[in-house]
């Protein structure tokens, strides 16, 4: 069940003014003429609803890249969802010093990326790739731009645009959060304007710069929505205001998408402005209206924990799994029994094969995410995180030498428990 409408007797004009003011900061105590009261503080630790959204988004990405169904981008715009979730986690972490937060986020992303890069580059070299621009190979170390690759390896390198976009969002988040708190609506409008500029190619830019700005414009508004979700200002907006705003955005995004089809049809990945508007409207509903409770099925909880603990691994390696699944079905055609009894030409068979191959990737290279998070490597992380050790918390309290009188909270534990700002999926599901 979603959160209900908690409107007061304020007029429509007061409602819109209060809603705009509450985007960047949580409003104060409710009166008859103000927006709803401040929502309760979010509890520390994992948010099962957000974890479930991330898991579903990853499944949707694998499904999209297996079947290529353009309508999936409209049914569930997973990239917008993932950027919003990452923005929320980033805003939460920025209660600590920005430099340490950025360093931690980069470590959690880059170490698994380096493992993938070693395999991808060696694989392309073995298949005859001869890099022309050697300095660009540094992008396989820090992907501030799209890493180079061979024509054959396009399926390997294509999804890496997301890694580059996410990295830039992380680096710029302290500035974005500062600007969001002071001018939320102008900043939000600026990102949508950038998406419009990218859609109509109003400014000629180099390919690398143009791609980065396009992604920034398309998904920047969703990242900001994560900020609003984290500080509670999104929950403070009236339900009818959110519904009206979301309906307007979805209508505009849907209209633009269906009036600007591309060679891929109505695939949002090829329509920047349609993607920006539709994703923002969709994510606005998901982040504002959430179930009051989620069913607790042990098998589902374990699966969600696995997907969130290995989100970077699943994203980076799902295309490798698809390549291997195709190669495996090609071998199956040579076995008469399998040729007669299995639908070897069906994408559904590829979809079934890709999951055990992803499981093998999790078992083989998933440890890199534990290493990046400074955790003990675990081959199949489905157990819930252990609660902070009471003895260590007590030991971090006031010292006998006259330190601070208040016990320190276990910041490292809380940060590690909710660290998964990794994300998701490829061009542009």
C-alpha positions, 0 to 999 in steps of 0.5 A, a space after each residue: 500500500 502506498 502512502 496516503 494523501 496528507 493534505 491540509 486546507 491550504 490553497 492551491 497557490 500555497 501548496 505549490 509554493 510550499 512544495 517548491 520550497 520543500 524540495 531542497 530542504 525539509 519544511 518545518 512544523 506543519 500549520 494550516 497554511 504550510 506543507 506537510 510536516 517533516 517526515 521521520 528520519 530514515 533509519 540507519 542500515 539497509 532499506 529493503 525497498 531500495 534494495 528490491 528496486 535495484 535488484 529488479 532493475 538489474 534483472 530488467 537490464 539483463 532481460 533487455 540486453 537478451 531480448 532487445 525489447 524496446 517497450 521494456 524501457 517504458 515499462 521500467 526505466 531501470 537506469 533512471 531508477 539506479 541513478 536515483 538510488 545512487 544519488 540517495 546513497 551519495 547524499 547520505 554518505 556526504 554527511 561525512 567529509 566529501 573527499 573520503 566519501 568520493 575516495 570510498 565510492 571510487 574504490 568500490 567501483 574501480 576495483 571490480 572494474 579493473 578486474 573486468 578491464 584485465 579480462 576484457 582487454 586481454 580478450 580483445 588483444 587475443 582476438 587481434 585488437 591493435 590499440 591505435 591511441 595508446 594514451 586512451 588506454 588509461 581510460 581502462 584505469 580511470 574511466 572518465 571517458 569511454 574506454 577504447 575497444 575493438 569492433 568485436 569487443 563493442 558488446 563488452 565496452 558498450 555498457 561501460 558508459 554507465 560506469 563513466 557517467 556514475 563516476 562523474 556524478 560521484 565526483 561532482 556530487 558535493 557541488 551538486 548537493 550544495 547547489 541543490 540545497 540552495 536552488 533545487 528547481 533551477 538546478 532540476 530545470 537545468 538538467 532537463 534543458 541539457 537533455 533538450 540540447 542533447 536531443 536537438 544537438 544544438 551545440 556541436 561538441 566532441 563525441 566524448 564530451 557530447 556523450 558525457 553531457 548527454 548522460 548528465 542531462 538525461 539522468 541528472 534530474 533522477 540523481 537530484 531526486 535521490 537527494 530529495 529522497 534522502 533528506 526527506 523533502 520528497 516525502 514532505 511533498 503532498 501526495 496530490 502534488 507529486 501525482 500531478 507532477 509525475 503525470 505531467 512528466 510522464 505525459 510529456 515524456 510519452 508524447 515526445 517519445 511516440 512523436 520522435 521514434 528512431 531506428 530502434 522504435 520507441 526505445 528511450 535509450 535513443 531519445 534523450 529528452 523522452 528518457 529524461 522526462 519519462 524516467 523522472 516522472 516514473 522515479 518520482 512515483 517510485 521514490 515517493 510512494 512506497 509499500 508500508 511493508 514488504 513480505 518476508 520470504 527467506 528465498 527472496 531476501 537472500 536473492 535481493 542481498 546477493 544482487 545488491 552485494 554483487 550489483 557491480 559484478 552483475 552489471 559488468 559481466 552480464 554482457 560477457 555471460 551473453 557472449 558465452 551463452 551464444 557461444 554455448 548454443 552454437 556448440 549445442 547445434 553440433 549435438 543432434 539430440 540437443 538440436 532436436 529437443 532444445 529451442 536453440 534458436 530461441 532467445 529464451 534459451 539464452 536468457 536461461 543460460 545467462 543466469 548460471 553463467 552470471 552465478 559463475 562470474 559471481 563465484 569467480 570474480 565477485 570477491 573484488 566487490 568485497 575487497 573494494 568494500 574492505 570486507 572479508 571475501 564471501 563467495 555467495 553473500 546472501 546472509 544479512 549483515 552482522 550487527 555492530 559488535 557491542 563491545 567495540 561500540 562500548 570501547 569507542 566511548 569516553 576514554 579514561 583520559 577525559 575524551 568526549 563525553 558522548 560515545 561515537 557511532 559506528 560510522 564505518 559499519 553504517 556506511 558499509 551496510 548501505 554502501 551499494 551505490 553501484 548500479 546498473 545497466 547499459 546503453 540505454 535500457 
